[in-house]
Amino acid sequence: MTELISQIKILFILTSASTMGVSDKPTGLWFEELATPYYAFLDNGASVRVGSRQPYWKRW
């Protein structure tokens, strides 16, 4: 089973939008919603990446 998981590649895509569509409802996520599965996959040998359409910071 560990060999199979080590071949799995997982990409989490996060939103860069501050609101949902045309409404004023804010977007976002609880850190635990990302961190719990991220570390569960990582600890079991999967390759995990996190990305968004627009980065939250600029590279220098």
C-alpha positions as CSV (number, residue, x, y, z in Angstrom):
1,M,0.0,0.0,0.0
2,T,2.8,2.4,0.8
3,E,4.3,1.9,-2.6
4,L,1.1,2.8,-4.3
5,I,0.7,6.0,-2.2
6,S,4.3,7.1,-2.9
7,Q,3.4,7.2,-6.6
8,I,0.3,9.5,-6.0
9,K,0.6,13.2,-6.8
10,I,-1.9,15.5,-5.2
11,L,-2.5,19.2,-6.1
12,F,-4.6,21.4,-3.8
13,I,-5.8,24.4,-5.7
14,L,-6.8,27.4,-3.5
15,T,-8.9,30.4,-4.5
16,S,-7.3,33.8,-5.0
17,A,-10.7,35.5,-5.1
18,S,-11.8,37.6,-2.1
19,T,-15.5,37.1,-2.8
20,M,-17.8,34.5,-4.4
21,G,-18.8,35.6,-7.9
22,V,-20.9,38.8,-7.9
23,S,-21.9,38.5,-4.2
24,D,-20.2,40.1,-1.3
25,K,-19.8,36.8,0.5
26,P,-16.1,36.2,1.4
27,T,-14.2,33.2,0.3
28,G,-11.5,31.4,2.3
29,L,-10.7,28.3,4.2
30,W,-10.0,27.2,7.7
31,F,-6.3,26.3,8.0
32,E,-7.3,22.8,9.4
33,E,-9.2,22.1,6.2
34,L,-6.0,22.2,4.3
35,A,-3.5,21.2,6.9
36,T,-5.1,17.9,8.0
37,P,-5.3,16.2,4.6
38,Y,-2.1,17.8,3.4
39,Y,-0.1,16.2,6.3
40,A,-2.0,13.0,6.1
41,F,-1.0,12.5,2.5
42,L,2.5,13.8,3.0
43,D,3.1,11.5,6.1
44,N,2.0,8.5,4.0
45,G,4.4,9.2,1.2
46,A,2.3,11.1,-1.4
47,S,3.7,14.0,-3.3
48,V,1.7,17.1,-2.4
49,R,1.7,20.6,-3.9
50,V,-0.4,23.6,-3.1
51,G,-1.2,26.3,-5.7
52,S,-3.6,29.1,-6.7
53,R,-4.4,30.9,-9.8
54,Q,-2.7,34.1,-8.6
55,P,-0.1,33.9,-5.9
56,Y,-0.7,35.6,-2.6
57,W,2.8,37.0,-2.5
58,K,5.2,38.3,-5.1
59,R,8.6,36.8,-5.6
60,W,11.5,39.2,-5.2
